[in-house]
Amino acid sequence: MRSSVGQWACAALANVASVRRNSAGDPDVHSPLTGAWRQVMALRESPFSNGCAAGLHALGWALILPCFWFLNRLLAVCKPTTLERARRAEQECYLHPLKVFFGAILFFILFLLTAPLAFLGFLLWAPLQAARRPFSYHQEAVPATEGEALGGWEQQGGGGKVTFGFATANLCLLPEGLARFNNLSNTQCRAAAIGKLIAYGVSRPRIRIFVDSPSSCGTLSPSSSLLPPTTPSSYGSTDTQDQPPPADGPEEPGGPARTRAGDTTIEMPGDDTESPAPPPSAANFNQNSHQHRRKGHRHPPRALGSLGSADDVPWEVSPLFPAGVDMVCLEEVFDKRAAQKLTQALGPLFGHVLYDVGVYACQAPGCCSGFKFFNSGLFLASRYPVLEAQYHCFPNSKGEDALAAKGLLAVKVLIGQNQGQNVVGYFNCTHLHAPEGEGAVRCEQLNMVTKWIAEFQAQTRRSDEMVVFDVLCGDFNFDNCSPDDVLEQKHSVFEDYRDPCRAGPGKEKLWVIGTLLEQPTLYDDDVRTPENLQKTLEREELRKRYISPPVRLAGCPLDYPEPGQPWVGRRIDYILYRESTLDKQCHTEVEDFTFVTQLAGLTDHIPVGLRLSVTLDLDGANP
């Protein structure tokens, strides 16, 4: 459903929003896009159609916030993390029980005192949810990147190869009291640190190394020898250094492949054992204060992993987010203040951010199940202007998942122009039902996801546009190795979209690594820093200790892995892509797939990245 300004209230009731506006701020749903960047239409930033509704909403939330904060602190003081327990054991703090006892009493009393004020705020806040568009939009001018994106295609003569980078990560940015049930704390500090780490990782130069040798294995990845030296600090959610990420250079058109101006190509002779000089120093927010890197010690660069067969995917385990990522999807960004911190960190780099995605309170019957205390937790950052955005809430949520408005966020972005045609891409992100043993619920949600994506693309696609990518990503909450997830593994979504890590239903490729970490061991030395987690994931015997194992069927023993197969663990974070909806002259290949360890100690998931190479074949262009 697409809506103009006057239809936003109805769109919110239906849990769907898709709005386009021109640069002057006037609604323009049907007019085609022009080629100039300054005339590109953008979403309205405020989720409300007028300032009065936005002000009343802010007032209602301000009345609720003190009561909410005291309840949050009440839970936090009673639920320590394993890291806090370990530190107390080292310090032999005998006063902690008294601190918990009196702290709990204090916060409970303050909670009761502020409850009447919160009730008044709720009476003001809840009805306004019917008039709220289900996301907020933030945009900043990033002229170097965006201007290049719009002009690069024409300068290539409409042909050549273009690459697009995508990343997804579950951050578990719940309110402090709830995050501790996942063995994570300091939500606000974690959000600030995560934003800076992602910004630094994706904005660094994309270094490509070629080995000049008869036995050359091709392109090498930027490994630990190419990483900046780390500054020792304490646990990632504290003692962060406020260092802005380096700016991402513009992309240079021309030639068979399009790369960013900041990219660096290094040629290495086959007998040269020296590693290239590292880039400038940057803070490592996750480094343990008791671990120091030896000065001057470097490892030789590692090749991207490959089994050598024709259909295999180059892959690596990287302590940094892939360089040059164009779109990032984050899940479980439930806390509003944490979402604002991520927006502040990623907005100047990406330029276009959708946050606070989802609905609250009660919605129209059949749209959502029950009262929604939390939004969907979805967060999207894009280097490309967002032309259309649409959100759907799952109506079949159950149990604790029904408290959050989990669903699908689908967007259409403007990439640039190719011979007068607007070049666009579709990017979809979701977070499915979480509890184990409820595969039927997730299968039903996957059915909704495929249906909603098809409807969104049918409504927004124009005949004079060229679609160059169609990506679906997020936390699916099922894996491809657990007997308990066999229903989801056979879902038709994997016939429509391609999974680079999947060999077939219930069978992963040999190089695949699980993405769900065991929560009780998040702060063990083997997984507490990006470098240590990288080494752990590369060794199968260590992975078994820290990656969540497959889920067995109730009453059945688990026989895993099969003889001769590696131990993978639960991979529940996916990036899928498809070609069937692209323009006929576009051909897609996977350039590389990355398991990212940069957020070690900050979340219980391993982020993943995918780089797609899109070849524009003018000979196969539509007449």
N, C-alpha and C positions, 0 to 999 in steps of 0.2 A: 504494500500500500504506500503510495506517495502522497504527501500532504503539503499544502501551503501553510502560511502562518495561521490563518483562521481555522485550519483543520487540525492543529496540533493536539488540542484536547481530545478529540475523537481518536486520533492516532495513538495517544497514550493509553486510552481505554482499551484499545485493541492490541497493546503491547508492541506496536510497530511504529517506527519513525523513519522517514526518508525525506530529507528536505534539501533543496538546492536554492542558493541565492546568488545573485550577481555581486560584483564588487561594490556596487552602490548600496547594497543592503536590501534591494527590492526582491520579492519572491519571483522566481522565474522557473516554472516547472517544465514547460514544454519547449522553450527556445533552445536551439542547438548551441553547442560550444563554439567559441571563436578560437583562432589560433594563438592570439596573444596572451601572455601570462597575466597581464593586468586585467584582462577581461574574463579570466577564469572564475566561474561561480564557486562559492564556498558556502559551507554550512554556517548557520547562525551560531554564535558561541553560546549564548544563554539557552538553557533548556526551557525557559519560559518565554511566552510571546510578548510579555510586557514587563516593565520594571516593577509595577505594583505587585504582581504575583510573585516575582522573584524576591522582593523585599519581605513580604509576608512569610514566604517560605523560610527565608534566613532567620526571621524573628522567631518562628516556631521552633526551628532547630536550635537556636541559641537558648531557648528555655529548656529544651530537652537535654542539652549537652552536659550540664553539671551532674545531673542524676546519672546519666549514662557513664560519665567519667568515673564517678565514685564506685559504681557497680563494677566497672572494668578493673579498677584498682583493687577492689575487694577480691575478685577472682585471682588477680595477679599475685597478691601477697600470699595467697594460700597455695599456689601451684608453682614450685620452683622447677627450673630446668636441670638436667643432669650436670651441665657445666657449673651452675650455681652451687649444686650440692657438692661437687668435687672441690670447688674453691673453699667452701665452708669447712670441708673436712681437712684441707690443708691448713686453714687458719685456726682450726679448733675453736670456732665461735660458739660459745655456750649460751649466748644471749639471744640467739635466733628464735627459739620457741616463744620467748616473751615478745619479740618484735612481731612475729606472726599473730600472736594472740591479741595484743593491744592494737595492732594495725587493722586487723579484721574488725574489731569492735568499732574503731574510729570510722572506718569507711562505711560500715553498715549503718551507723547512726547518721552520717552525712547523707547516705543514700535515702534514708527514710525522710530526712528533713527536706530534701530537694524533690521528692517524689510528687507532691502536690503541684509544684511549679512545672515539672515535666508533664504532668497530666494536662495542664492548660496548654502547654506548647504542642502536645500531641493533638489536641482538638483543633488547633490551627494548622498544624503541619500535615496531618493525614488527608484531609479533603483535597488539598492542593496537589496531591500526587496524580489525581485524575487529569490535571491540566499540564503536567510536566512531561516534556519530551524525554524519552528514556536514555539520554546520554548528554554529556557536556562536551563541547568542542573548543579546543584551544589551537590557535594558529599564530605562528611567528614568521616573519620574512626571513627566508634563507635563500637570497637571490642567486648565489653562486651555483648551488646544487640544482635548484628548481629551474632556473633559466637555462642551464645546460641540458637538463632533461627535456625541455621543450624544443630546443633547437638542434640537438645532436642527431636526430634521425634524418632530418633534411640534409644535413651536411654530409651524411654517409651515402647520399643518393638513394635512400630508401632501402638499402640492403645491408649486409654484414651481420655481425653477431653481437648481441647485447646480453648482459648478464644481470640477474636480479637476485638479491640476497634476502633471505627470510630467517627469522629466529622466533622461538617461542620458549616460555619459561613459566612455571608455576612458582609464585613467590611466597605464598602463605602469609600475606600481609593482612591478617585478621586483627581485630582489636586485641590489645595486649593480653587480656585475661584469657581469651580463647586461643591465641597463638601458642600459649604455653602448653596447651594440651597436645600440641604437635612438637613439643620440646624446643620451641623457638621463643625468643623474647625480644624486647627493645624494638617494637614494630617501627616506630618513627625513625630511629637511627638506622635500622636495617634498610628502610626505604630510601633514605638519603644516600647511604653507601651503595646500594644496588644501582640507583640511578647514575651515580658517578662512574661506577665500574662498567656498566653497559655503554655509557657514552664514550668512555675511553677506549673500550675494546672495539667498537664499531667505527670509530672515527680515525683510528690509526691508519697509516699507509698499508695498503694491501701488497705485501712483499711476495713476489713470485720468483722462485729460484730454479734455474735450469742447470743441470749437470752435463758438462761436455765430456762424455765418456762413452766408449763402445758399449759398456754395460749400463748405460744411463737408464734410470727408471722413470724419467720424465720430470714432471714438476714436483718440487719438494715444498713442504709446508713450512711456514714460519714457526719453528719450534722454540724450545726454551733457550736455545742459543741466540735467538733473535729477539727475545723478550727484554723489556727494560729491566734494569736492576731493581729489586724490590726494597722498599723501606720497611724495616720491621716495625710492627705495631701490634696492638692487642686484637682481641676478637673483633670480627668485622663490624659488629653493630655499634662499636664505641671507638673513640680516638680516631675518627676519620679525618683526613686532611682535605681541606677545601681547595682542591686544585681543579680548574676547569679542564675539560677534555680538549685535545687539540682539534682545531677546525678541520673539517673534511674538505678536501679540495674539490674543484669542479671536475666533471668528467670530460674527457677529450674525445671528440668524434674523429672519424677518419680511420682508414685501415679496416682490415677484416674483423677486428674485435674492438669493442668499446670498453675502455678502462677509465678509471678515475685519475685525475691529475696527480693525486697523492700516491698512486700505485708505484711500486718500485720493482724493477726486474733486475735480478742479480744472476750473472752467469758465473758458474763455478767450474774450473777445469777438474777433470776426473781425479787427478792426484793431489789436489789441493785440500788440505785438512783444516785450513783456517776458516773460521766462521766469520761472516760479515759483521761489521760493527753494529752493536745494538742501537736502537733508536733512543731518543732522549729519555731520561729517567722519569718515571711516574710512580705515584704512591700505590702500594698494594694494600688494600684495606683489610685483607683477610689474613695477613701474615701473622703467625704466632710470635709473641714477643720473646719466646724462649728459643726460637729457631732463627739462625742467621745463615745467609748464603755466603759461601767462600768467595772472597774477592778474586776476580780474574778467572774464575772457573767457568768454562763453557762446555756444553755438549755439542756434538755435531748435529746438524739438522736431520730430522727424521722425515722419511718419505710418507706421503699420504698412503694409508693402508690400501692394499689391493690384492685380490686373490688371483688376478690375471685373466679371468674369463671375460668374454665379450660384454656381458650384461652387468658386470660389477660396477660398484659406485666407489669413487675415491672418497676416503673418509679419514678422519683423525680425531684424536682426543686432544683438545686444546685448552690451555689455561686462560685463554682470552676469548671473548666473543669474536665471531668472524668479522673481519674488516669489511667495511662497505655495505653493511646490512641496510636494506631499503625499507623493510617493514618489520616491526616487532609486535608480537602478540603476547601479552602477559595475563596470567590467570591468578585468581584469588587476591586481587587488589581490592579487598572489601573495605578497608579503612579509608575514609575520605581524606584525612590529612596525609596519609601515605601516598594516595593517588596524586595529591597536589605536589608533594615532594618529587615524585617521579616525573610529573609534568614539568616542573621547574628544571630538572636535570636534562630531560630528553627533548623538551620543546625547542630550545635553541639549535639543537642538532638536526632533528627530523622536521620540525616546522609545523606538523599537523598531528594533533593528539586527540583521541576520543577516550574519555574517562568517565567514571561514575555511571557506567553502563548498566541499565536495568531499571526495574520498577520497585516501588515500595508500597507498603500498606496493602489494602485490599484492592483487587482489580476486578474487571468485568468477569462474570461467570464463564468458565470454559477457557479463559486466557491463561490464568495462573492458578496454582493450587495453594490455597491458604493465604495467611497474612505474611507479607515479605518484610523481614527485619533487615535484610542485607540485599545489596544489588547483585548483579551477576558476577562481579569480580573481574570482568574482562577490561582490558586496557590495551589500546592500540596506538602505536606511534608510526607515522608514515613520512617518508621524504617527499611523497607525491601528494598533490592536492586531492582532497576527498570530494568527489562529485555527488555521490549518493551514499547514504548510510541507513541501514535498516536493522532493527532489533526485534527478536521474537523471544518470548519466555516459554520455557517448557511447562505444559499444563499437567504433567504426570509425575512431578517430583513427589517423593515420599520421605517420611522420617525427618531426620535433621537436615537433609538437603532441601526440604520444602521451605525452610526458613530463608533461603537465598533464592534470588530470581535468576537462576542459571538459565542459559539459553544460547542463542546464536546471534552474533554480530556479523553482518555482511556489508561490505563496502565496495564501492567502485572508485578507482583512483585514475587521475589523468597522468599518463607517462610523458606524453609529448605529441609530436606530429610526424607523420610519414607521408610525404607527397600530398599534403593538404588534408589527409585524414587524421582525425583525433585518435591517438593510440592510448588505450585504457587497459587496466587490469582489474581482476576481481580477487578480493582477499576476504576469507571467511574464517572466523575464529569462534570456538565454542568450549564449553566445559560441561562434561556429561555427569550423570548420576554417579555418586561415589561408592556407596556401600557394596561390599562384596556379596556375591550370591544373588544379585538382582539383575542379571543380564537381560531379562525381558524388558525391564524399564529402559536400559541403555539402548537396546535394539529399537524400541519404539521412538526414542529420542533421535537416533540416527535416521530413522525414516522421516521424521519431521525436518531434520537438518537438510537432507537431500531435497525434500519437497520445497522448503523455504528458499533454498539457494536457487533452484530452478525458477521459482516464481519471481524472485528478485531480479535475476538476470533477464527474464522475459519482459519484465516491466521497464527495465532501465537500459537495455541494450538498444542501440540505434544502428540502422543499416549502414550509415556512413562512418562507423567506428571500426577500428582494428583492435581486437582483444589479443594480448600477448601473454598473459598468464592468468591462471585460475587456481588458487591455492586454498586449501582447507587445513587448519591447524588447531592445536589446543591440547588440553588435558582430557583424554577420552576415558580415563579411569578403568581401562581394561588393557590387557597385554595380548601378545600373540604366542604365548607359551603356556599359560595356565589352563588346566582342564576345566576350571570353573568358568572360563570366559569363552567357551567354544561357540556359543551362539553369536557373540559379537564378532569373533574371528571370521565367521562365514558370511557376514553381512554384505549386501550388494554394494555398499559404498566403496569397497575395495575393488569392485569391478569397474566402477565409474572413475574413481581416483586411484592414482598409483602411489604406493608406499615404497620408497627406496630401500627400506630396511627389511622388507617382507619377501620371503621366498615362496610363501603359500599359506593357506589357513593353518594356524598352529605351528608354523615353522619359520624361524627367523633366518636371515643370512648369517654366515659364519662369523662375520666381523661385528655383529650388532652387540650393543651394550645396553643393559637395563638403565632406566632413568629415574626409578623411585628408590631413594635411599632409606635405610632402616633408621627410624627416628631415635631410638635409644643410643645409637653410636655416632650421632652427628658430630660430636666434638672429640672423637678419638683422633690421635695424631695422624693416623693414616689418611684421614679424609677432611681434616680441619683446614688445610690450606689448598689453594688451587694446584700447586705443584705436587703436593702429596696425593691429593685426590686423583690427579692425572696419572701418577705412577700406579696407584691402586687399581684404577680402572683398566690399565693395560696388562694387569696380571690376573689371570683367571682365579688362582687360588685365594687372592685377596678380595676379589669382587664378591665372592660367596659370603664374606663376612659383612659386607656393607650395603649390597644391593638387595632389595626385597625379593625373596624367592617366589616362584609361582604359587598360585592358590590352588589347592587340590579340591576335588569334588567332595562334598560331604559324605563321609562313610567310606571313601575310597583311598587307598594308599597312593602316595605320589611317587611315580617312577620317572625321575628327571635328573639329568638329561638323558636322551637316548644314547645308546652306545656309539661312540665315535663323534658325538656332537658336543660343542662347547657349552659351558654354563653361561647363560645370558642374563636371566633375571627379568623382572617386570619392566617392560618398556611401555609406559602409558602416555608419553608425550609424543605427539605425531605432527609431522608436516607432510601433507599429501598434495599432489598436483595432478592435473589432467590436461589432455590436449584436445579432447573431442569438442570443447566449446571455444577453442581458439580459432583465429583466422586461418584459413586454409594455407596461407603462405608462411605460417609460423611452424617451426619444428623445435621441439624442446628436448634438451638433454640435461642430466644432472651433472653439474661440474664438480661438486663435492658436498659431503655431508659431515657435520661436525657435532661431537659431543663436548659440551663446554663445562669446564670445572671452575670458572672464574668466581662463581657465587658460593664456593665451599664455605660451610659454616653459617650461611645466610638463608638458606632454604633447604627443604628436604627433597627437592627435585634436581635433576641434571638438565639444564637447558640444552636445546638442540638447534642446529642451524642447517639451512639448505640453500645452496646456490644453484639457480637454474640458468642455463645458457639457451637463449632463444635465437634461432637463426631465421632471418628474413629472406625468403626465397622469392625473388621477383618473378622468376619464371613460372612459379605456381600461383601468382596473384590472381585474384578474382577479376573477371572482365568487368 
